[in-house]
Amino acid sequence: MKRNVVVADVVNLILVVWLFVSPWIVGFTDVTPAAWVAWLSAIAIGIISIAALSAFAEWEEWINLLLGIWVSISPWVVVHIRGHERPTVVLFFTGLAVAFIAAIDLWLSHRTSPRLAA
């Protein structure tokens, strides 16, 4: 297992914990749709990240990329939380971070190693 893959999945797990507890910490449990998006998305990303830690597969990173994009756009697609800046900021930037990490991981897995001339 490559070191960058492990680091990416550990960072994703840290983001999962943040996403799950953010409704309480930031204070948007009263914005029910946003809180449920945070909780359910954190569980889904956590399951995929744990699976990726046990055995890397490219599909896990693609799913995390899609989940990250989903979390980022969810304030505008599903939640419709006008006037609630805190959940919008948390969901947008946390989702962006998850998607970015997955994209970097995918890029690193497809990057070809430089060949040494003999």
C-alpha positions in Angstrom: 0.0 0.0 0.0 1.4 3.4 -1.0 2.0 5.9 1.7 0.1 8.7 0.0 -3.0 6.4 -0.2 -2.9 5.8 3.6 -2.4 9.5 4.4 -5.3 10.5 2.1 -7.6 7.9 3.8 -6.6 9.0 7.3 -7.2 12.7 6.4 -10.6 11.6 5.0 -11.4 9.9 8.3 -10.5 13.1 10.2 -12.8 15.0 7.8 -15.5 12.4 8.5 -15.3 13.0 12.2 -15.5 16.7 11.7 -18.5 16.4 9.3 -20.3 14.2 11.7 -19.8 16.4 14.8 -20.1 19.7 13.0 -23.9 20.1 13.5 -23.3 20.2 17.3 -20.0 22.1 17.3 -21.0 24.8 14.7 -24.6 24.8 15.9 -26.9 23.8 13.1 -28.7 20.8 14.5 -31.9 22.9 14.2 -31.4 23.0 10.5 -32.5 19.4 10.1 -31.8 18.8 6.4 -28.3 20.2 6.7 -27.6 18.1 9.9 -28.9 14.9 8.2 -26.8 15.6 5.1 -23.7 16.0 7.4 -24.4 12.8 9.4 -25.4 10.5 6.5 -22.6 11.7 4.3 -20.0 11.3 7.1 -21.1 7.7 7.6 -20.9 7.0 3.8 -17.5 8.6 3.4 -16.3 6.9 6.6 -17.3 3.5 5.3 -15.6 4.0 2.0 -12.4 5.4 3.7 -12.2 2.4 6.0 -12.6 0.1 3.1 -9.9 1.9 1.2 -7.5 1.6 4.2 -8.0 -2.2 4.3 -7.6 -2.8 0.6 -7.1 0.1 -2.0 -9.4 0.0 -5.0 -9.8 2.8 -7.5 -13.6 2.7 -7.2 -13.4 3.7 -3.6 -11.7 7.0 -4.5 -14.3 7.6 -7.3 -17.1 7.2 -4.8 -15.4 9.5 -2.3 -14.9 12.1 -5.1 -18.7 11.9 -5.9 -19.6 12.0 -2.2 -17.4 15.1 -1.7 -19.0 16.8 -4.7 -22.4 15.9 -3.3 -21.7 17.3 0.2 -20.3 20.5 -1.5 -23.4 21.1 -3.6 -26.0 19.8 -1.1 -26.7 23.2 0.5 -28.1 24.4 -2.8 -29.5 21.2 -4.2 -31.4 19.6 -1.3 -31.1 21.6 1.8 -32.2 25.0 0.5 -30.9 26.7 3.6 -31.4 30.4 2.9 -30.1 32.6 5.6 -28.1 29.8 7.3 -24.5 30.5 6.5 -22.9 28.1 9.0 -24.1 24.8 7.5 -23.5 26.0 4.0 -19.9 26.9 4.8 -19.3 23.6 6.7 -20.8 21.4 4.0 -19.3 23.2 1.1 -15.7 23.3 2.3 -15.7 19.9 3.9 -17.1 18.3 0.7 -14.6 20.2 -1.3 -11.8 18.9 0.8 -13.0 15.3 0.5 -13.4 15.7 -3.3 -9.9 17.3 -3.6 -8.3 14.5 -1.6 -10.0 11.8 -3.7 -9.0 13.6 -6.9 -5.4 13.9 -5.9 -5.4 10.2 -4.9 -6.8 9.3 -8.3 -4.3 11.4 -10.0 -1.4 9.9 -8.1 -2.6 6.4 -8.9 -2.7 7.1 -12.6 0.5 9.1 -12.8 3.3 7.2 -14.5 6.6 6.9 -12.8 9.5 8.6 -14.5 11.7 6.0 -16.2 15.4 5.9 -15.6 17.6 5.7 -18.6 20.2 3.0 -18.4 
